[in-house]
Amino acid sequence: MENLLQELQGAQTLEALESIRIKALGKKGIITEQFVQLKTLTGEEKKHLAQNLNIMREKFESTYNHKKQSLEGKRLAQELQNEKIDVSLFSLNAKRSIGHPIHYIKDKIIQYFVSMGYELCEGPLIEDDFHNFQALNLPEYHPARDMQDTFYFNDLKLLRTHTSPVQIRTMLSQKPPIKMICPGETFRRDYDVTHSPMFHQIEGLVVDEEGKVSFSHLKYILEDFLNYMFGDVKVRFRSSFFPFTEPSAEVDISCVFCHQKGCRVCSHTGWLEVLGCGIVDDNVFKAVGYENVSGYAFGLGIERITMLSLGINDLRSFFETDLRLLEQF
């Protein structure tokens, strides 16, 4: 018995300790075999041996448990030491990130317009029909109201399909002059390489007394903004139609990939569409109770600008958290 206790005290690993336990208490262990011998004894001799064996086993188990606890503590301490990380150490492998590409471009756009005196405004993601459609001169029969484009709720609420409702809320709560931009998430029922059910927009609105705001003002600010975003590019305005502006225009820039030589990205036209704009329609001003004012509005998709600025060809890449893409920034 003393030899077993000495072996327990001298064990240096949990594996060695387990071997000693099996040697003593296993099926063919030293103490186990002595308990088997009790079958051959009777009377006082059996009782005396049984008492000694129980004392022996209890002493062995107590020593074993104490030693096991000590060895487990040492192993844990060693593992913690091996896995310790000094977060204060500087690593040459550390990479500085600009953040998510969409947030980086959004902040860059906001920085430009705020520096030009535009107020930053926000609104709710869940809208009603008036703010999202009616006040923006979108009658009930307009295709933009189609269920396949808009996420509707049972209570006639909907997920906003553009950030234009923020313009309506701003005009209802303020009087001219107004000079604002409204960035944020928008939602439509669409999903492919150039569309996502959730995407980001930034829209701008300027309203002042009649005659103080013209299309030439709009043209200047957008040309300056696009040169700020893309460098020295050509800008053109094409006549278009939007229910909330009249006249309306779509704005293109010279292709930043082929420099107007013709490529797959620009469909060999040399031009890339980047945003829409126009003079605010009088019906929009009537909906918010404005009289004798004029104004312009513009809107752009942040994902679109990000794809062109950073050379990303699949919009879905922004939302798939692929580190191979994100680590490039």
Phi and psi in degrees as a GROMACS rama.xvg file:
@    title "Ramachandran Plot"
@    xaxis  label "Phi"
@    yaxis  label "Psi"
@TYPE xy
-62.5688  -35.0068  GLU-2
-64.2528  -40.0485  ASN-3
-64.1466  -41.8188  LEU-4
-65.9801  -37.128  LEU-5
-65.8037  -39.1749  GLN-6
-64.2921  -38.9168  GLU-7
-61.2092  -46.1499  LEU-8
-64.488  -31.2108  GLN-9
-87.731  -6.21878  GLY-10
-64.5697  135.225  ALA-11
-107.172  -12.7266  GLN-12
-135.414  159.526  THR-13
-65.4849  -32.283  LEU-14
-66.1024  -43.1199  GLU-15
-65.3499  -38.2711  ALA-16
-62.9835  -40.2777  LEU-17
-66.2876  -36.1934  GLU-18
-62.8831  -39.3663  SER-19
-67.7816  -38.8987  ILE-20
-61.016  -44.5562  ARG-21
-64.3649  -38.2341  ILE-22
-61.0272  -32.759  LYS-23
-94.0766  -42.86  ALA-24
-117.997  6.30444  LEU-25
-68.9926  -178.043  GLY-26
-58.9299  -33.7035  LYS-27
-114.046  25.7936  LYS-28
-70.9417  162.989  GLY-29
-61.875  -48.1375  ILE-30
-70.6404  -38.0242  ILE-31
-61.3219  -42.6262  THR-32
-65.582  -32.3828  GLU-33
-69.8666  -33.8895  GLN-34
-65.3011  -34.4106  PHE-35
-63.1646  -34.6992  VAL-36
-64.9875  -17.7744  GLN-37
-59.9291  -25.4635  LEU-38
-64.8755  -25.1429  LYS-39
-90.7909  -2.92373  THR-40
-109.991  162.675  LEU-41
-141.778  164.805  THR-42
62.9517  -144.743  GLY-43
-63.4038  -34.1381  GLU-44
-61.6639  -44.3706  GLU-45
-65.2647  -42.9673  LYS-46
-63.9656  -43.7802  LYS-47
-63.1936  -44.2723  HIS-48
-66.2726  -39.0694  LEU-49
-62.2098  -41.6794  ALA-50
-62.691  -43.1348  GLN-51
-65.0297  -40.5608  ASN-52
-66.3691  -39.8812  LEU-53
-64.1855  -41.6212  ASN-54
-63.2952  -40.8656  ILE-55
-62.6421  -45.382  MET-56
-65.7718  -42.9673  ARG-57
-62.3615  -40.612  GLU-58
-65.8708  -41.9801  LYS-59
-63.638  -46.9864  PHE-60
-64.7399  -38.1942  GLU-61
-64.0318  -45.3813  SER-62
-64.7731  -41.1552  THR-63
-61.9651  -47.3618  TYR-64
-63.6159  -40.8845  ASN-65
-63.9044  -44.2984  HIS-66
-66.4694  -38.7392  LYS-67
-63.59  -43.7464  LYS-68
-60.1999  -39.6942  GLN-69
-66.3589  -43.9948  SER-70
-68.1783  -37.5157  LEU-71
-64.4957  -38.2755  GLU-72
-64.3892  -40.8267  GLY-73
-65.8409  -40.966  LYS-74
-64.3963  -43.0187  ARG-75
-61.6615  -43.6416  LEU-76
-61.6445  -38.9128  ALA-77
-67.8139  -40.5138  GLN-78
-64.5204  -42.2403  GLU-79
-64.0579  -37.5514  LEU-80
-66.1496  -40.6293  GLN-81
-69.6211  -31.4053  ASN-82
-96.9261  3.79274  GLU-83
-64.8307  137.752  LYS-84
-120.735  126.48  ILE-85
-91.8314  99.6811  ASP-86
-70.6604  -8.96556  VAL-87
-86.8052  -10.1343  SER-88
-72.5609  136.905  LEU-89
-83.6789  135.029  PHE-90
-116.919  131.699  SER-91
-69.3756  -15.3298  LEU-92
-84.9042  -7.87584  ASN-93
-64.8173  137.575  ALA-94
-115.6  137.168  LYS-95
-88.6564  130.08  ARG-96
-108.218  144.709  SER-97
-82.583  -1.03736  ILE-98
92.5981  -175.564  GLY-99
-63.8269  137.951  HIS-100
-51.552  -41.1298  PRO-101
-64.9337  -44.0957  ILE-102
-66.9918  -35.9195  HIS-103
-62.3787  -48.6465  TYR-104
-68.9097  -38.1168  ILE-105
-59.5519  -46.2343  LYS-106
-63.7067  -36.0374  ASP-107
-66.2958  -41.1228  LYS-108
-65.2264  -46.7215  ILE-109
-60.0921  -41.4439  ILE-110
-58.1877  -40.1592  GLN-111
-63.9879  -52.6462  TYR-112
-70.5435  -35.7454  PHE-113
-63.385  -37.7761  VAL-114
-66.6887  -20.1588  SER-115
-93.5519  8.16004  MET-116
93.8193  11.8158  GLY-117
-82.7182  140.141  TYR-118
-85.0771  141.647  GLU-119
-92.4227  119.984  LEU-120
-124.362  152.448  CYS-121
-135.738  160.749  GLU-122
-146.933  176.002  GLY-123
-71.0248  151.717  PRO-124
-77.6328  -31.9858  LEU-125
-94.7639  121.577  ILE-126
-120.082  172.294  GLU-127
-110.116  172.696  ASP-128
-63.1963  -35.8958  ASP-129
-63.7231  -52.5312  PHE-130
-70.27  -35.0116  HIS-131
-84.3683  -28.0145  ASN-132
-129.376  -63.0419  PHE-133
-56.4987  -51.0426  GLN-134
-65.9935  -16.6604  ALA-135
-98.3446  18.8931  LEU-136
64.3546  37.2426  ASN-137
-108.989  94.4488  LEU-138
-65.1987  169.159  PRO-139
-61.1424  -28.045  GLU-140
-88.3739  1.38567  TYR-141
-68.7679  137.33  HIS-142
-61.9476  -21.6339  PRO-143
-65.209  -16.0521  ALA-144
-85.4428  -4.25963  ARG-145
-57.1821  140.393  ASP-146
-59.2769  -27.1021  MET-147
-76.4151  -8.32102  GLN-148
-103.868  -29.3187  ASP-149
-116.919  140.34  THR-150
-88.878  110.289  PHE-151
-102.457  151.329  TYR-152
-105.382  167.015  PHE-153
-67.2389  -23.2716  ASN-154
-93.338  23.1218  ASP-155
71.0026  6.99702  LEU-156
-82.8588  167.377  LYS-157
-153.817  158.458  LEU-158
-79.2906  128.369  LEU-159
-57.8564  138.065  ARG-160
-93.583  -8.24287  THR-161
-158.821  172.64  HIS-162
-90.6998  4.03657  THR-163
-58.6903  -32.2423  SER-164
-55.1266  -27.7985  PRO-165
-65.9131  -34.1252  VAL-166
-62.8694  -43.3032  GLN-167
-63.352  -45.778  ILE-168
-62.8937  -36.6241  ARG-169
-66.5355  -43.7124  THR-170
-67.6132  -32.775  MET-171
-71.8213  -24.2433  LEU-172
-102.289  -10.1425  SER-173
-133.158  161.811  GLN-174
-108.176  152.539  LYS-175
-60.6671  153.005  PRO-176
-81.4014  147.507  PRO-177
-126.814  136.048  ILE-178
-144.883  99.7233  LYS-179
-143.626  159.086  MET-180
-128.619  152.512  ILE-181
-136.278  99.3162  CYS-182
-86.9993  157.016  PRO-183
161.218  176.793  GLY-184
-81.1561  144.842  GLU-185
-135.475  164.378  THR-186
-138.504  132.883  PHE-187
-147.466  155.466  ARG-188
-84.0577  80.3391  ARG-189
-157.299  145.702  ASP-190
-162.245  109.569  TYR-191
-159.919  -162.863  ASP-192
-66.6188  -20.039  VAL-193
-120.356  4.84026  THR-194
-137.377  148  HIS-195
-137.711  146.667  SER-196
-64.0131  -23.379  PRO-197
-126.622  128.308  MET-198
-146.381  174.203  PHE-199
-115.431  138.97  HIS-200
-127.834  157.867  GLN-201
-132.552  125.022  ILE-202
-119.714  150.755  GLU-203
-124.161  151.338  GLY-204
-144.637  132.133  LEU-205
-128.844  126.221  VAL-206
-133.813  135.498  VAL-207
-152.008  -176.263  ASP-208
-57.4141  151.518  GLU-209
-56.2211  130.56  GLU-210
95.0828  -12.8178  GLY-211
-90.6172  -11.333  LYS-212
-127.723  128.04  VAL-213
-135.568  172.785  SER-214
-65.6922  -29.0999  PHE-215
-65.0255  -35.5412  SER-216
-64.0805  -43.9517  HIS-217
-61.579  -45.409  LEU-218
-60.3931  -42.9656  LYS-219
-63.9326  -48.3364  TYR-220
-65.5533  -36.7513  ILE-221
-74.0189  -37.9741  LEU-222
-63.0457  -42.0721  GLU-223
-66.2521  -40.9925  ASP-224
-63.328  -44.6189  PHE-225
-68.3929  -33.2977  LEU-226
-70.4645  -31.7515  ASN-227
-64.8927  -39.353  TYR-228
-79.9668  -40.2398  MET-229
-117.555  0.703489  PHE-230
86.3883  -152.374  GLY-231
-81.0557  86.1384  ASP-232
-117.412  156.442  VAL-233
-81.15  146.578  LYS-234
-127.614  135.177  VAL-235
-134.45  150.321  ARG-236
-112.367  126.749  PHE-237
-112.557  136.006  ARG-238
-60.6969  136.292  SER-239
-147.494  -168.059  SER-240
-138.857  126.882  PHE-241
-134.132  137.292  PHE-242
-60.2632  -27.2483  PRO-243
-97.3924  -1.27178  PHE-244
-134.238  147.624  THR-245
-161.188  112.94  GLU-246
-74.429  161.381  PRO-247
-123.072  156.531  SER-248
-149.682  149.908  ALA-249
-104.634  143.191  GLU-250
-112.202  131.168  VAL-251
-117.239  154.187  ASP-252
-121.809  155.654  ILE-253
-62.059  140.884  SER-254
-56.5072  124.142  CYS-255
-79.3401  -7.75506  VAL-256
-95.5002  -45.5202  PHE-257
-109.196  -5.27419  CYS-258
54.5975  45.339  HIS-259
70.169  19.5217  GLN-260
-85  -17.2581  LYS-261
101.071  119.335  GLY-262
-149.327  176.991  CYS-263
-65.2974  -36.6729  ARG-264
-61.9139  -43.7838  VAL-265
-94.5395  12.5463  CYS-266
55.0251  33.4582  SER-267
61.3183  25.9437  HIS-268
-98.8625  -20.5273  THR-269
85.7046  -1.07369  GLY-270
-126.567  149.28  TRP-271
-126.991  126.694  LEU-272
-75.4228  134.091  GLU-273
-125.898  -26.8751  VAL-274
-164.176  170.376  LEU-275
-122.617  154.704  GLY-276
-160.815  177.222  CYS-277
164.763  176.644  GLY-278
-85.3012  132.162  ILE-279
-59.8128  130.832  VAL-280
-67.5106  144.164  ASP-281
-60.3214  -30.4729  ASP-282
-64.7499  -30.7104  ASN-283
-67.7563  -43.2083  VAL-284
-64.3617  -36.6075  PHE-285
-64.2556  -37.812  LYS-286
-64.4337  -27.0762  ALA-287
-105.323  3.98078  VAL-288
81.2581  22.592  GLY-289
-89.9431  143.086  TYR-290
-135.317  148.638  GLU-291
55.5854  45.7657  ASN-292
-130.335  165.079  VAL-293
-140.516  158.902  SER-294
-170.239  167.751  GLY-295
-130.853  158.632  TYR-296
-140.76  154.889  ALA-297
-149.949  157.613  PHE-298
-150.663  145.21  GLY-299
-145.918  152.693  LEU-300
-90.2115  125.222  GLY-301
-65.5946  -38.5246  ILE-302
-60.0246  -40.4457  GLU-303
-61.0415  -47.3886  ARG-304
-64.7762  -38.8983  ILE-305
-64.5612  -43.6424  THR-306
-59.5624  -42.1697  MET-307
-73.9527  -37.3186  LEU-308
-71.5443  -37.7351  SER-309
-108.976  1.61393  LEU-310
71.3373  38.3533  GLY-311
-102.51  126.571  ILE-312
-101.879  -0.789122  ASN-313
-132.241  113.893  ASP-314
-59.0144  -32.2192  LEU-315
-64.5112  -20.6335  ARG-316
-60.4666  -27.5917  SER-317
-66.7958  -24.2659  PHE-318
-112.428  5.05329  PHE-319
-101.327  4.39437  GLU-320
45.7213  43.2661  THR-321
-81.0951  112.095  ASP-322
-63.1457  -26.2854  LEU-323
-61.8182  -32.0473  ARG-324
-82.3851  -49.4572  LEU-325
-64.6912  -33.7142  LEU-326
-67.9836  -14.8111  GLU-327
-69.9588  -14.0012  GLN-328
